[in-house]
Amino acid sequence: MLKSKTFVKKTRSGGVMKVVREHYLRDDIWCGSEICAECKQDSTVLQKDACIESGLCSYSHYVVPDTNVVLHQIDVLEDPVIRNVIILQTVLQEVRHRSAPVYKRLKDIIHEKEKHFYTFTNEHHRETFIEREPGESANDRNDRAIRVAVKWYSQHLKTSESDSDGVKVVLLTNDQGNKQKAQENGLVVYKFEEYVKSLIANPELVDRLALSNDDKNEITSSKVLFPEHLPLSRIQAGIKSGSFLQGTFRASRDNYLEATVFVQGEGEDSTEILLQGLQNINRAVHQDVVAVQLLPRNQWVAPSSVVLQDDGAAKDDNVEEDEDEEEKVLKISAAEAAKKPTGKVLGIIKRNWRPFCGMLNISQIKESTRHLFTPADRRIPRIRVETRQASTLAGQRIMVAIDGWPKHSRYPNGHFVRSLGSAGEKNTEEEVLLLEHDVPHQAFSQAVLSFLPKMPWAITPEDMEKREDLRHLTVCSVDPPGCTDIDDALHCRELENGNLEVGVHIADVSHFIRPGNALDKEAASRGTTVYLCGKRIDMVPELLSSNLCSLRSNVERLAFSCVWEMNHKAEILKTRFTKSVINSKASLTYAEAQLRIDDTSKNDDITKSLRGLNKLAKILKRQRIEKGALTLSSLEVRFHMDSETHDPIDLQTKELKETNSMVEEFMLLANISVAQKIYDEFSECALLRKHPAPPPSNYDILLKAAKSKHVEIHTDTAKALADSLDVAKVDDFPYFNTLLRILATRCMMQAVYFCSGMDSDFHHYGLASPIYTHFTSPIRRYADIIVHRLLAVAIGADSTYPDLMDKHKQSALCNNLNYRHKMAQYAQRASVAFHTQLFFRSRGILNEDGFVLFVRKNAIIVLIPKFGLEGTVFFDTKNKVSPNIVFDEEGPSLKVEQHTFHIFDRVKVTISLDDSNIQHQKIRMALTEPVIPGVSVPASDAEPQAKKPKLDR
């Protein structure tokens, strides 16, 4: 049966357009229930014995949640207890339009067979489709459609039952009007809260309930603490007129009374507006999109340099203490030049709340169910939650979601989502680390795994026809020890004409991952493999990453090869790209490859290939450096793990060998060659990578540090910087140059992916290359898969598809990849920090040599080269009299009593783990040399502390 749906929509020019769509109604949409004999369905989802023990519904029943229940109570619906649920098409469509994250979670639940969630297409069923009546709102029409579908189900299942005690259908809603109309229609209907509270033997589910508006008002005081947020219509009008600004709210990690709002302008023209004080921050949470109003210029202030954590006891909506704190901390007069544009939040345009990890602060009031939750991320305010299982959750890492932040409440209100495990335990902390850095780490779904090749897999004759057979070449791979996801392999051989042939062979991942399928979408979403200490979160399933795509030795593998003909001066004479089949002759570590090169008694084909590659790589590196490429430094650490407990037993900085540089040179060369090729072919949609030049102000600290040792650094160009770093030396201080390069690394901007049709600046500052991309690691980077697809189309080895040629979609993809890469880096650093804490947990106090890396107003930041570790030595402590401190910003230098500290000064410190706050454990350093009476601690006092019971064994 065919119906037509008519609706009007606004055009871009502001006009109105009438749209008529055909809408088909069908008789063959089945109910999905096991008890039904009428529907001609091959398989069913809803069980015959649908028993959830409930005080309200003592009978077997299915539940039908309305849209608002799904949107606000998804945490409860995800619980294994909630089964046999009918999700109506009306609800699914509304959820999809209103919340993408909730829609994805709902789809994931529907795909879980053991949950028995059934999607009923009521909008296309002849007996459940309804027309919108004149004067009826879209919301009221949808509520009516839900009631009609529930009534149909109730009657349909009644006629299917052999006895009257069969399965009933229960509507769950929080809308009083909808509930009343459902009761008038004779439907079984309950409020969601009363239904969940009625569930027998599942009291913990009550804690997961998101607060309704009634509940939110119940647990706050009547006193208004914050200004009212403006309605969205007023905000939009204000933004349009220019009296308000829209931006992203960024809370401070160091000062809970301060934040900034980043306002995106045209091109490079972006501004940051400073917010100070709780009233001006006005209930905004980190990453919210907010509307701000600039304060008059005479009210502008300078950023505070004070570290201020909201660590006081629960103030229970009494903000007087905060206001006193603001008076002391924020009303410091500042030089006019230091003042920044200052504003206040008028309203929230979009909340960017997510479930937050942290710990519960148990209330001191006996039998209280209201407690404060402290998030692990210091930028998030504490959250008030209600729970009856506080004693169980004490000492646990838990997840909490925010429900709202009324103007009467000092803190936002939220609800318990789930427990992650005991705080301090390795698995728990790793889970927190991944969740807090938004690293997708769930197991790959069946939908994703279904697109993997069936085993046993082998290269087919059809594959061979389309590829160049390079199995005869002496190809080998060189990687870190223990590497199983081998992306790249190399070869070098002499040609008959005396020139050299060099090949970079990259795993052909795009052969296995086809555009647009579930495997491709999952890889695109993850964006990158994340390497933690002793653990890897793969971008693609292990069958590909460690087996079929990995270029292991002595097996045939599909590759994408970049082959050059070069002369002995490393000048490129010819370049070609080809899909190929290779058979690697050796999988070597950097150390093994280095031993082969250095061992004069070895002269086999693999060793000759490595020596040829190494010789050319040295020339390529020299040429790059002559063009102005930077050689920077950052200390990377390697942990040696206990084979049984997997705890770190040793910590060393990574030692780089000549072979590291050899592999890097050819990867860079391949990436540059491919970048040029795909840009030549697709100037509008090539996926490239750029590294912007830092603004001159970024170099201030580097210039001051060099000047303090009477060394001059030039930063006009990358070449000038590279040259002056090369000659920067201080007598009797061999480590000075490394320190300078570490500092120079901190001055750099982040490299980013971009689409060539959306940008004009392609330059890669650090590599001194006019164009660059990523081609060489498709197992662990999704950007490389896109580059492979572009290159394959360019050489006629594969067909294109619409999204590949769409610069806007390509640009949106780049944004996600940049975000995922950034979060992966932060997660890796956090993993190193956590394992460093584990390492020092059992070692008491150690004495170590270090260098001052930065000087602050009340502290020095010290680098310990032995461990690649940074820590802060504070000179103003709360529990003892602070010494006389004078900070000179120009130096910069810090005078503590009679001793003056400069950047790069040698110091000796004690290192220990401060685990007094289990959620925010940190490495604590104390000065032993130079000796400053009343400040430094004697090294002899560095006795190992009594070890606490280990939490992670």
HUFEN-V966215 format. One line per field, one symbol per residue. ss: DSSP state (~ for helix, > for strand, _ for the rest). psi: psi as a letter, one per 40 degrees, with the letter a starting at -180 (. if undefined). burial: I if it has 24 or more other C-alpha atoms within 12 Angstrom, else O. Layout:
ss = ???
psi = ???
burial = ???
This chain:
ss = _>>>>>>>>>_____>>>>>>>>>_>______>____________>_______>______>>>>>_~~~~~~_~~~~_______>>>>~~~~~~~~~~_~~~~~~~~~~~~_~~~_>>>>_~~~>____________~~~~~~~~~~~~~~~~~~~~~~~_______>>>>>>__~~~~~~~~~___>>>>~~~~~~_>____~~~~_____~~~~~~_____________~~~~~~~~~~___>>>>>>>___>__>>>>>>_______>>>>>>_~~~~_______>>>>>>__~~~_>>_____>___________~~~~~~~~~~~_____~~~>>_>>>>>>>>>_____>>>>>>________>>>>>>_______>>>>___~~~~__>>>>>>>>>_______>>>>>>>>>>>___~~~~~~~~~~~_________~~~~___________~~~~~__>>______>>>>________>>>>>>>_____>>>>>>>>_~~~~_____~~~~~~~~~_>_>>>__>>>____~~~~~~~____>__>>>>>>>>>>>_____>>>>>>>>>>>>>_>>>>~~~~~~~~~______~~~~~~~~~~~~~~~~~~~~~~~_________>>>>>______>>>>>>____~~~~~~~~~~~~~~~~~~~~~~~~_____>>>>>____~~~~~~~~~~~~~_________~~~~~~~~~~________~~~~~~~~~~~_____>>>>~~~_____>____>___________>~~~~~~~~~~~~~_______~~~~_~~~~~~~~~~~~~~~~~~~~~~~~~~~~~~~~~~~____>>>>>>>>>>___>>>>>>____>>>>>>__________>>>>____>>>>__>>>>___>>>>>>>>>___~~~_>>>>>>>>_________~~~____________
psi = hhihhhiiiiideeahhhhhiihhiiefhideidehedhghdiidhidgghhhhddgeihiiihiidddddefddddehddhighhhiddddddddddhdddddddddddehdedfhhhhgdeehdeehiihihehiddddddddddddddddddddddeidiefahihhhhiehdddddddddefihhiidddddeehiefdddddehihiddddddfiiehhdiihhiidddddddddeediihihhhihdeheeiiihhhhahbegiihhhhhiddddfeiiheihihihhiideeiiiiiehhhigeiihefeheddddddddddefhiiiddeiihiaihdihdhhfiihiiaihhhiehieiehihhhidheehiihhihiefdddeheihihiihdigieehdiiiaihdiieahieidddddddddddefhheiihiddddeeiiiihiihidddddeihhfdeigiiihiiieheghdiiiihihideeiihhhhhhhgdeddhiheiddddddddddiihhiheihhidiiddddecddhgiifihihihihhihiaeefhhdihihihihighehhiidddddddddheehfiddddddddddddddddddddddeeiigahhhiihhhihddefiheihiihhhiddddddddddddddddddddddddgddfhhihihihiidddeddddddddeefhhhhedidddddddddehihifgdeddddddddddeeiihiiiihdeeiehehhddefheiiahdefedehdddddddddddddefeiiiidddehdddddddddddddddddddddddddddddddddedeebhihiiiihdihideiihhhgddefhiihhiehideihiihhhhhddciihhhbehhhiieihihiihihhfdhddgiihhiihdhihhhediihdeegihihhihhef.
burial = OOOOOOOOOOOOOOOOOOOOOOOOOOOOIIIIIIIIOOOOOOOIIIIIOIIIOOOOIOOIIIIIIIIIIIIIIIIIIIIOIIIIIIIIIIIIIIIOOOIOOIIOIIIIIIOOOOIIIIIIIIIIIIIIIIIOOOOOOOOOOIIIIIIIIIIIIIOIIIOIOOOOOIIIIIIIIIIOOIIOIIOOOOIIIIIIIOIIIOIOOIOIIIIIIIIIOOOIOOIIOOOOIIOOIOOOOOIOOOOOOOOIIIIIIIIIOOIIIIIIIIIOOOOOOOOIIIIIIIIIIIIIIIIIIIIIIIIOOOOIIIIIOIIOIIOOOIOIIOIOOIOOIIOOIIOOOOOOOOOIIIIIIIIIIOOIIIIIIIIIIIIOOOOOIIIIIIIIIIIIIIIIIIIIIIOOIIIIIIIIIIIIIIIIIIIIIIIIIIIIIIIIIIIIIIIIIIIIIIIIIOOIOOOIIOIIOOOOOOIOOOOOOOIIIIIOIIIIIIIIOOIIIIIIIIIIIIOOOOOIIIIIIIIIIIIIIIIOOOIIIIIIIIIIIIIIIIIIIIIIIOIIIIIIIIIIIOIIIIIIIIIIIIIIOIOOOOIIIIIIIIIIIIIIIIOIIIOIIOOOOOOOOIIIIIIIIIIIIIIIIOOIIOOIIIIIIIIIIIIOOOOOOOIIOOIOOOOOOIIIIIIIIIIIIIIIIIIIIIIOOIIIIIIIIIIIIIOOOOIIIIIIIIOIIOOIIIIOOIIOIIOIIIOIOOOOOOOIIIIIIIIIIOIIOOIIIIIIOIIOIIIIIIIIIIIIIIIIIIIIIIIIIIIIIIIIIIIOIOOOOOOIIOIOOIIOIIIIIIIIIIIIIIIIIIIIIIIIIIIIIIIIIIIIIIIIIIIIIIIIIIIIIOIIIIIIIIIIOOOOOOIOIIIOOOIIIIIIOOOIIIIIIIIIIIIIIIIOOIIIIIIIIIIIIIOOOOIIIOOOOOOOOOOOOOOOO
